[in-house]
Amino acid sequence: MTDQEIIESIRQGDRDKAIRFLYKEFPKIRNLILKSGCNDVVAREVFNDSLLLLIEKVQQPQFELTSKLTTYLYGINRFMVKNELRKQNKTGYELEWSDTLILSETDLGYDTEKEERLNQLDRILNQLSEKCRKIFELFYFQKESMDKIAKTLNYSSVNSAKTQKYKCMEHAFELAKQHTTHQ
Amino acid sequence: MRLPLEQMERVAAYLSGRMTPEQRSRFESDLTMDSDLQDQLTFQKEMAQVIQRRALRAEIAAAGKSFGGSSGFSWNLFLGGLAVAVTSVAVYFLFIRDPQKASAQQTIASHQVNAADKEINPITDEVTTSDGEIQHSDVHLTQLTGRNVNGKPGLFTGLLPLVEQLTSTTVEASGEKAITRAETVDFKQLNFTPKGFREKIAAYLPFEGHISVTPELEEELYYATAKPLLTENANGANSEITVETWKGSKQLWSRKYSGMGGHDRRSGRKKETCLQIIDAEGNFIPGVKISYSYFGEARTAVSDSNGVIRFTLYSPIRTSVKLELPGGREALAEQVRFEPKRVVFMKVSYVTRGVILKWEDLSNYVTYPVDCGGYVDPLAVKVIRSAKFRNTFLATAAFQERLRQLQTMENGQTLLEVYIDHLNEPLYKVDSMVANLLDGDLKAIFERFSEQRIGGTAPVNQLEYAAWYREQRQQLHKDAYTEVPSKNSRQYNQKMMLELARFVAPCR
């Protein structure tokens, strides 16, 4: 697959092929991460998170590729490893990564505070019921209409699906509020 | 704060691009004025991103499956599997106070295997999938019926009052069918909960009627329930703590071993071994402190939230293990064999705390008025008389009156801890709490205390004080003897009694 093909397929929602293709880099990147002093589990996490970041970047309409896509992926991984090591209070040697692209937080649009908030929201999502998660997924990820959601989830009417969504959202919002006021 | 439906709908419409250009420009101008609207926009945007990430993560994990590497591993599931396959069972009974009795106990092998089979059933708050992704699953109320719930003890004993709360609440679910409820829960087994506990928990409770277990919730619940249950005294002061141990097979260990990830412990001679402590129902007991001897060197360790203690060994050892359970109870298991790469299970069935000595036991050493009961641990009294508590009602003359009463009652120690756990409340309220736990004449006595309407003192950090009390009490018990664990329990007992006698305050 060429870079352009990968970008197209990600943008069109046909991610599976693209992800599989990019995953071919995993063994090499994994070795680099292991040599930087992280363990196997962390290596996979870092790689998955980097891939996620890459996909999110590519999905933005203003994204322009300035290097090869895989080079960019290596760059993101390097950045994420550094981040991870900082979190663990370790100073890893960057020697292994010497011929990799250096990306900064601004290059990536990576906002640590926002990431924290997103993690917090992820935890909040866990506190919600399965039903709420399902509604959110259909609405925000599959981008389906409330009519269709009501049908898929067997609600008696569109209104009751809407009320349910509203309740879920309100609950999540309140939980998020509580967390911010606690901090 | 309530979130207006209309505002939320507007934000959703804006984000999904379902607005006319006029609506859009109005929304954008409103946005500059209204900070609530801004908050809502950020929130929904980020929520959408989180949901998208979840789905993407799942896709990525699925694609990555074929690329080998170590997969994640669930400790809970492992133990579940392990328990099923436990083959050899050794039962050690020992009660510190009464070593002669211990030797009389027999092994009941087959029975124990069954118990382990049945009880360690992985109802878990956290499941690690084969992709190494941790998923939180919901614990449904229907799983909480009856007494034999599995899981972490703090969790489930803490949840029971919640179930009660739910069953008495009508939940409106907008055209949806109502929640199916747990059929019956034995509320007699309920523990009392500390002040503000329910309010705290309510925040974690989604309105659908089932409970998502989060680390925060678990921690709350643990602290809320890390105290002895009143039912522990059911069989009176003569009951025992019994400890049974058995060990897992090597094969099972290797399953766990390869899945741990991160640390390759296969190199070197040092090998890991682990001990899991469970109660009679198969619940994991966290916070148990063990002391054991490692080639003559006294070592201690504390069990984690899964009741697991891990340590390294060079070669198999055989040692006595002293257990200090949360709440000050103690037990001793003799001749426990630890081997590298093997799991040892300890089942603790306790009915009452182990080292509370009755007054008669002390009578050989000191003479006190006969009418002065001895059911309250003298070391506990020593702790609450320390300077730390001088600003609490424990230091008042009124409380001494109650203490004298408690000393004459069989479950005096447990009830004393009710007072210690509610230092933030006015004294009369705690009196009535205690009264509610009693009946007959004793109930009347505490009701009379409550009628005196004696208030509280300045608010204190209740959790901290309660924890301090437990820590100090344990420390005093530990200081009372030196050999840990002692091979000669009788000697230990004598020493203990002498030490206790020194601390005992006269009750007049």
Contacts between the chains, C-beta under 8 A, distances in Angstrom:
chain1	res1	chain2	res2	distance
A	15	B	56	7.5
A	15	B	59	5.9
A	16	B	59	6.6
A	16	B	63	6.7
A	19	B	59	6.1
A	19	B	60	5.7
A	19	B	63	4.3
A	20	B	63	5.0
A	23	B	60	8.0
A	23	B	63	5.3
A	23	B	64	5.7
A	23	B	66	8.0
A	23	B	67	5.9
A	26	B	64	6.8
A	26	B	67	5.1
A	27	B	67	7.0
A	30	B	69	6.9
A	39	B	261	6.3
A	39	B	262	3.6
A	39	B	263	7.3
A	40	B	69	5.9
A	40	B	70	4.8
A	40	B	261	5.7
A	40	B	262	6.6
A	41	B	70	6.7
A	41	B	72	6.9
A	41	B	132	6.2
A	41	B	261	4.4
A	41	B	262	5.9
A	42	B	262	7.6
A	43	B	69	7.5
A	44	B	64	6.9
A	44	B	69	5.7
A	44	B	132	5.9
A	45	B	132	7.5
A	47	B	64	7.7
A	48	B	57	6.7
A	48	B	60	5.0
A	48	B	61	6.7
A	48	B	64	6.6
A	51	B	60	5.4
A	52	B	53	6.2
A	52	B	56	5.4
A	52	B	57	6.4
A	52	B	60	6.4
A	55	B	56	6.1
A	56	B	49	8.0
A	56	B	53	7.9
A	56	B	56	7.8
A	114	B	46	7.4
A	117	B	46	6.1
A	118	B	46	5.9
A	118	B	49	6.4
A	118	B	50	5.4
A	118	B	53	7.3
A	121	B	46	5.7
A	121	B	47	5.9
A	121	B	50	4.6
A	122	B	50	5.2
A	122	B	53	7.6
A	122	B	54	7.3
A	123	B	214	6.4
A	125	B	47	7.9
A	125	B	50	6.3
A	125	B	51	7.4
A	125	B	54	7.5
A	126	B	136	4.3
A	126	B	212	5.6
A	126	B	214	6.0
A	127	B	204	6.0
A	127	B	206	6.6
A	127	B	212	4.6
A	127	B	214	5.6
A	127	B	217	8.0
A	128	B	206	5.6
A	128	B	212	6.9
A	129	B	138	7.0
A	129	B	206	4.8
A	129	B	208	4.0
A	129	B	210	6.4
A	129	B	212	7.3
A	130	B	138	6.2
A	131	B	208	6.1
A	132	B	206	7.0
A	132	B	208	7.6
A	136	B	47	7.0
A	136	B	51	5.2
A	137	B	51	5.7
A	137	B	54	7.6
A	137	B	55	6.7
A	139	B	12	7.8
A	140	B	47	6.9
A	140	B	48	4.0
A	140	B	51	4.6
A	140	B	52	6.8
A	141	B	48	7.8
A	141	B	51	5.2
A	141	B	52	5.3
A	141	B	55	5.0
A	143	B	16	6.8
A	155	B	175	6.9
A	155	B	176	7.4
A	156	B	175	4.8
A	157	B	175	6.6
A	159	B	175	7.6
A	160	B	174	5.0
A	160	B	175	3.5
A	160	B	176	6.7
A	163	B	174	4.0
A	163	B	175	7.4
A	164	B	173	7.7
A	164	B	174	6.0
A	164	B	176	7.0
A	166	B	5	5.4
A	166	B	8	6.3
A	167	B	174	7.1
A	167	B	207	6.5
A	169	B	3	7.4
A	169	B	8	5.8
A	169	B	44	7.7
A	169	B	47	7.9
A	170	B	2	7.6
A	170	B	3	4.9
A	170	B	8	7.6
A	171	B	206	6.1
A	171	B	207	6.7
A	172	B	47	6.7
A	173	B	3	5.5
A	173	B	40	7.4
A	173	B	43	5.9
A	174	B	1	7.5
A	174	B	3	7.7
A	175	B	203	7.0
A	176	B	43	6.2
A	177	B	1	6.8
A	178	B	203	6.1
